[in-house]
Amino acid sequence: MCDTCGCSGDSGAVLRKPGVTGYHVHVGDDGHHHDHEHSHDHDHTHEHQYGHDHHHGEARKVQMEQDVLLQNNMLAERNRGWFEARRVLALNFLSSPGSGKTSILEKTIPALLEHHPVTVIEGDQQTTNDADRIDALGVPVIQVNTGTGCHLDAQMVQRAVRELDPPERSLLCIENVGNLVCPALFDLGEAAKVVVISVTEGEDKPLKYPTMFHEADICLLNKTDLLPHVDFDPAKCREYAMQVNHHLEWIELSARTGEGFDEWIAWLNANLAAL
């Protein structure tokens, strides 16, 4: 799992607010709360018996991964209960880098603000670039810089929500780190996962990253304005996605031209009305 990509270490996730000098809140020394049971404060020798020790090492690794997910899921359920009690529609936006999540939010938020408050959590390893773009729209936003981490987790979201304090009957958009692998494994307490892909990516993306598409509730196919210029078959991509998840909702749109946004905004309004 994440121990092979850097997330299991001391990622030191930090919250930042665009335009607020000196605002710098640490989520924790280790967002996953790993307990290091063995302290090297005494003299001893290491005798490696590779066959036996390797077996136990792998077993302990699996147990640690299970503990990480269990603890995350417990926190996610707390988040979910808080959202439901306050009638906050929390959406987890997921994609590979460059699919257009932030551009979609920039187009979506102004269309909703007249009737629904919106708050945003932005997840990236570094910079406040995306949060700065959302801040320009005049909505509350918190940037979570995950450091070496490649995904948000429930604790990071819990801490960010504490800072944002979303109002009742509002929309909370959580833009996860650009990655189609690890974010699929970590529940944040959201009401729905929104996976975004673009026509500049391979149409077989749902088959290559099935866990993400299996866990998603709706898929937004973005950058449809580029279809005349790329070799991409939306129908085939949708077919692949449906093979992985028969219940996946599907909307094709363009954050640049606004094509397809009526359907997307209608989907959001229907879910907000159901709060």
C-alpha positions as CSV (number, residue, x, y, z in Angstrom):
1,M,0.0,0.0,0.0
2,C,1.3,3.5,0.8
3,D,4.5,2.3,2.5
4,T,5.9,1.8,-1.0
5,C,5.2,5.4,-2.2
6,G,6.1,7.5,0.8
7,C,2.8,8.0,2.6
8,S,3.7,5.7,5.5
9,G,6.6,8.0,6.6
10,D,6.4,11.3,8.4
11,S,4.6,13.3,5.7
12,G,3.9,16.2,8.1
13,A,0.7,17.4,6.5
14,V,0.1,21.1,6.9
15,L,-3.0,23.4,6.6
16,R,-2.6,26.7,4.9
17,K,-5.0,29.6,4.0
18,P,-4.4,31.6,0.8
19,G,-3.4,35.2,1.6
20,V,-3.1,34.6,5.3
21,T,0.5,35.2,6.3
22,G,1.7,33.0,9.1
23,Y,-1.2,30.6,9.1
24,H,0.5,27.2,9.3
25,V,-1.3,24.4,11.1
26,H,0.2,20.9,11.4
27,V,-2.3,18.1,11.1
28,G,0.1,15.9,13.1
29,D,3.6,14.5,13.0
30,D,2.2,11.5,11.1
31,G,-1.3,11.6,9.6
32,H,-1.5,7.8,9.9
33,H,-0.5,7.6,13.5
34,H,1.9,4.7,13.2
35,D,3.3,3.5,16.5
36,H,7.0,2.7,16.4
37,E,7.2,0.1,19.0
38,H,11.0,-0.6,18.9
39,S,13.3,2.0,20.2
40,H,17.0,1.8,19.4
41,D,18.3,3.1,22.7
42,H,20.2,0.0,23.8
43,D,23.1,-2.0,22.4
44,H,22.3,-5.2,20.6
45,T,23.1,-7.1,17.5
46,H,20.9,-7.9,14.6
47,E,21.0,-11.5,13.5
48,H,19.0,-11.8,10.2
49,Q,17.5,-15.1,9.6
50,Y,16.0,-14.2,6.2
51,G,13.5,-17.0,5.8
52,H,11.8,-16.8,9.1
53,D,12.2,-13.1,9.8
54,H,11.0,-12.1,6.3
55,H,7.8,-14.1,6.8
56,H,7.1,-12.3,10.1
57,G,8.1,-8.9,8.6
58,E,5.6,-9.3,5.8
59,A,2.9,-10.4,8.3
60,R,3.6,-7.3,10.4
61,K,3.5,-5.1,7.3
62,V,0.0,-6.4,6.4
63,Q,-1.2,-5.9,9.9
64,M,0.1,-2.3,10.0
65,E,-1.7,-1.6,6.7
66,Q,-4.9,-3.0,8.1
67,D,-4.5,-0.9,11.2
68,V,-4.0,2.2,9.2
69,L,-7.2,1.7,7.1
70,L,-9.2,0.7,10.2
71,Q,-8.2,3.9,12.1
72,N,-8.9,6.0,9.0
73,N,-12.3,4.4,8.5
74,M,-13.2,5.1,12.1
75,L,-12.4,8.8,11.7
76,A,-14.2,8.8,8.3
77,E,-17.4,7.6,10.0
78,R,-17.1,10.5,12.5
79,N,-16.7,12.9,9.7
80,R,-19.7,11.4,7.9
81,G,-21.8,11.7,11.0
82,W,-20.9,15.3,11.4
83,F,-21.7,16.1,7.8
84,E,-25.0,14.3,8.0
85,A,-26.0,16.1,11.2
86,R,-25.2,19.5,9.7
87,R,-26.6,18.5,6.3
88,V,-23.4,19.1,4.5
89,L,-23.0,17.5,1.1
90,A,-19.3,16.4,1.1
91,L,-17.9,15.4,-2.3
92,N,-14.5,13.8,-2.8
93,F,-13.0,14.8,-6.2
94,L,-10.4,12.3,-7.5
95,S,-8.4,12.2,-10.7
96,S,-4.9,11.8,-12.1
97,P,-2.9,15.1,-12.3
98,G,-4.1,17.6,-14.9
99,S,-7.6,16.2,-15.5
100,G,-9.2,19.5,-14.6
101,K,-10.6,19.1,-11.1
102,T,-9.8,22.7,-10.1
103,S,-11.1,24.1,-13.4
104,I,-14.4,22.2,-12.9
105,L,-14.7,23.7,-9.4
106,E,-14.0,27.2,-10.8
107,K,-16.9,26.7,-13.1
108,T,-19.2,25.0,-10.6
109,I,-19.0,27.2,-7.6
110,P,-20.3,30.5,-9.1
111,A,-23.3,28.5,-10.5
112,L,-24.3,27.3,-7.0
113,L,-23.4,30.2,-4.7
114,E,-26.7,32.1,-5.1
115,H,-28.6,29.3,-3.4
116,H,-26.0,27.2,-1.6
117,P,-22.9,28.0,0.5
118,V,-19.8,26.3,-0.7
119,T,-16.5,25.5,1.1
120,V,-13.4,23.8,-0.3
121,I,-10.5,21.7,0.8
122,E,-7.6,21.5,-1.6
123,G,-5.1,18.7,-1.4
124,D,-1.7,18.9,-3.0
125,Q,1.8,17.8,-1.9
126,Q,3.1,21.4,-2.1
127,T,2.0,25.0,-3.0
128,T,-1.3,26.8,-2.5
129,N,-1.8,27.3,-6.2
130,D,-5.2,25.6,-6.4
131,A,-6.4,27.1,-3.2
132,D,-5.4,30.6,-4.5
133,R,-7.6,30.0,-7.5
134,I,-10.6,29.0,-5.4
135,D,-9.9,31.9,-3.0
136,A,-10.3,34.3,-5.9
137,L,-14.0,33.1,-6.1
138,G,-14.6,34.4,-2.7
139,V,-15.4,31.1,-0.9
140,P,-13.7,29.7,2.2
141,V,-10.9,27.3,1.3
142,I,-8.2,25.4,3.2
143,Q,-5.1,24.0,1.5
144,V,-3.8,20.7,2.8
145,N,-0.2,20.2,1.8
146,T,0.5,16.5,2.3
147,G,4.3,16.6,1.9
148,T,5.4,13.2,0.7
149,G,1.8,11.8,1.1
150,C,0.0,11.0,-2.1
151,H,-3.6,11.3,-0.8
152,L,-5.8,13.0,1.8
153,D,-7.0,11.0,4.8
154,A,-9.9,11.3,7.2
155,Q,-7.8,13.0,9.9
156,M,-6.6,15.7,7.5
157,V,-10.2,16.4,6.4
158,Q,-11.4,16.4,10.0
159,R,-8.8,19.0,10.9
160,A,-9.5,21.1,7.8
161,V,-13.3,21.0,8.5
162,R,-12.6,22.2,12.0
163,E,-11.0,25.3,10.5
164,L,-13.6,25.8,7.7
165,D,-16.7,25.1,9.9
166,P,-19.0,24.6,6.9
167,P,-22.5,26.0,7.4
168,E,-25.7,23.9,7.4
169,R,-27.1,22.8,4.1
170,S,-23.9,23.6,2.2
171,L,-21.6,21.9,-0.3
172,L,-18.1,20.9,0.8
173,C,-15.8,20.1,-2.2
174,I,-12.7,18.1,-1.3
175,E,-10.2,18.1,-4.1
176,N,-7.9,15.2,-3.4
177,V,-4.3,14.9,-4.5
178,G,-3.9,14.0,-8.2
179,N,-3.5,10.2,-8.0
180,L,-5.7,7.3,-9.2
181,V,-4.4,4.7,-6.7
182,C,-4.1,5.5,-3.0
183,P,-7.0,8.0,-2.7
184,A,-9.4,5.3,-3.8
185,L,-8.5,3.3,-0.6
186,F,-9.0,6.1,2.0
187,D,-12.6,7.0,3.0
188,L,-12.8,10.6,4.0
189,G,-16.5,10.5,5.2
190,E,-17.8,11.9,1.9
191,A,-21.3,11.4,0.6
192,A,-20.0,10.6,-2.9
193,K,-16.7,10.1,-4.8
194,V,-16.5,12.1,-8.0
195,V,-13.8,10.7,-10.4
196,V,-12.6,13.0,-13.2
197,I,-10.9,11.9,-16.3
198,S,-10.2,13.9,-19.5
199,V,-10.2,13.1,-23.2
200,T,-6.4,13.7,-23.2
201,E,-6.0,10.5,-21.2
202,G,-6.3,6.9,-22.4
203,E,-9.9,5.7,-22.8
204,D,-8.9,2.5,-21.0
205,K,-8.2,4.4,-17.8
206,P,-11.1,2.6,-16.0
207,L,-9.6,-0.8,-16.8
208,K,-6.1,0.3,-15.6
209,Y,-7.3,1.8,-12.4
210,P,-10.4,-0.3,-11.6
211,T,-10.5,0.3,-7.8
212,M,-10.9,4.0,-8.3
213,F,-13.8,3.6,-10.7
214,H,-15.4,0.8,-8.7
215,E,-15.5,3.1,-5.6
216,A,-16.7,6.2,-7.5
217,D,-20.4,7.3,-7.6
218,I,-20.1,9.5,-10.7
219,C,-17.6,10.1,-13.4
220,L,-17.0,13.4,-15.1
221,L,-15.4,13.2,-18.5
222,N,-13.7,16.6,-18.9
223,K,-12.2,18.5,-21.8
224,T,-14.7,17.3,-24.4
225,D,-14.0,20.5,-26.4
226,L,-10.7,18.8,-27.4
227,L,-12.4,15.7,-28.9
228,P,-11.9,16.9,-32.5
229,H,-8.2,17.0,-31.8
230,V,-7.5,13.8,-30.0
231,D,-8.0,10.1,-30.7
232,F,-10.4,9.3,-27.9
233,D,-13.7,7.4,-28.0
234,P,-16.0,8.5,-25.1
235,A,-18.5,5.7,-25.7
236,K,-15.7,3.1,-25.4
237,C,-14.4,4.8,-22.2
238,R,-17.9,4.7,-20.7
239,E,-18.2,1.1,-21.7
240,Y,-15.0,0.2,-19.9
241,A,-16.1,2.2,-16.8
242,M,-19.5,0.4,-16.7
243,Q,-17.7,-2.9,-16.8
244,V,-16.0,-2.0,-13.6
245,N,-19.0,-0.3,-12.0
246,H,-22.5,-0.9,-13.3
247,H,-24.0,1.8,-11.1
248,L,-21.5,4.6,-12.1
249,E,-23.2,7.8,-13.2
250,W,-21.6,9.5,-16.2
251,I,-21.5,13.1,-17.4
252,E,-19.5,14.5,-20.3
253,L,-18.5,18.2,-20.0
254,S,-16.0,20.9,-20.7
255,A,-14.7,23.2,-18.0
256,R,-13.5,25.6,-20.7
257,T,-16.7,26.0,-22.7
258,G,-19.3,25.0,-20.1
259,E,-20.7,22.3,-22.3
260,G,-22.4,19.6,-20.2
261,F,-22.5,21.8,-17.0
262,D,-26.3,22.0,-16.9
263,E,-26.4,18.3,-16.3
264,W,-23.7,18.4,-13.7
265,I,-25.3,21.4,-11.8
266,A,-28.6,19.6,-11.9
267,W,-27.0,16.5,-10.3
268,L,-25.5,18.7,-7.6
269,N,-28.8,20.5,-6.9
270,A,-30.7,17.2,-6.7
271,N,-28.3,15.9,-4.1
272,L,-28.3,19.2,-2.2
273,A,-32.1,19.1,-2.1
274,A,-32.0,15.6,-0.6
275,L,-30.1,16.8,2.4
